[in-house]
Each structure stands twice: as structure tokens, then as C-alpha cells.
């Protein structure tokens, strides 16, 4: 891929001059790879697009601002996050782990992956559930309205083609933020249709009126796990059909 030093590689915004068209796109992020005396330009992104995962390849940084960050530990409230991304990425579930050993990696690489979702209608919250079967469910909140425009997309309401149901599970080392394992597959048609419809309804319903109630619900999702309630609340579930 040819990268222009003065344009964001994803959205194409000109980064040389600051004007109304790129007012919120600064600062510019440029990353290089040093090979002896030669510097290779790896990425040029605006301040919004730097947040987008674009190198879904094992061994690559999960975000461009994490280049050469081996000495940094990524701290998160949850050790996982889900989003339906723009830029043709689609469904992406990212799991952060701490220096897994070979047995852990084999588990993440080979165990069947089951996906489900439930809806908290009173706060307009979608909760994605996942598990490496037959282990217990884990849950991850999803709320379209709380993402920036540049890092959210809307899935097709009729996901008839496999590309519309693409689902990637990525395991990331929280030491440095590099992808350890990438597993790509597709969602079953019935599940994807119900899930995409739920996302469209969430968008139409708008931001929850009671933000504090919403945040309380998100912060207490672990109660679903402690009380083993997840499976009984799932609206739909299915195994990812891997390529």
C-alpha cells in the first residue's frame, strides 16, 4: 500500500494544513519502521482514524498508536471490547490477555466460539455474550451512540451475503497491544439477522434518557455472570462458522 505523508491513509483527509475540513483531525500520527539507516513509513493517520484497527494480522499492533509500545501495558475496565467497525472491518471482538503460555494460546486458537446477545431495553443496551465452548459466558456491552462517527458503522439489516456476516475474534497481548491470534468466520444467518435488527433498533431509539441508570447497568454486568443468568436471557446464539 502506498502511503502519502500528508494524507490520512483511511479517511483521506489532508493533514498538511489545518482548516474547517480537518479541524478535529489533529494531531497527525505517523509511524516508521527503522531498517538500519532506512526509515519505512508504515502509517499516516488523523487523530480520529488512529483509533481504528486496520492491521488484523497476527504480530501486528492492534492500533497504529501502539507501534513500538512493547514496554507499555494496556489497562482497560474490561479485558474485552466489541464494535461493528467502519472501513470494511465489520464485527470485531477483541480479547486482551496477559502473556499467555502455549496452552492458553492453543485454547484460544482451537476452541469453538459461541456468540449470543441480550438486550436491556429500559436503557437501550445491547450486551454481546461470547464463550470458548464449553466454558462459561463472558459479556461485553455495546452502545452505538457512544462511539465517534469515525469508529462506528451500521450493519446491513439483511445480511444475506457472507461478507455482511463477517465476525473476527482477535486475542491481543495487553503488554504492547499486539495481535496474538486472529480467528475469522461468519455469523449464522438467523443469528446475524436478529443481531443486526437489534443494532438498528438501538440506533433508532437514541441515547438512553437516564445516563446514570445506563452506566450503573453497564458497571454491574458482572452480576449476570455471578448469578449464571446469561444463558437464560439470550435472545439469540450460535457458533461462529470459521473459514
Secondary structure, DSSP 8 states (H G I E B T S, - for coil): ----TTB-TTT--B-SS-SGGGTTS-S-EEEEEEETTEEEEEEEE-TTGGGS----STTSBSSGGGTT-TT-B---SSSEEEEEETTTTEEEEEEEESS--HHHHHHHHHS-EEEEEEEEGGGTEEEEEEEETTS--EEEEE-GGGS-GGG-----SS--SGGGGEEEEEEEETBT-BEEEEEEEE--HHHHHHHHHHHHHHHHH-S-S-HHHHHHHHHTTHHHHHTT-HHHH-SEEEE-EE-
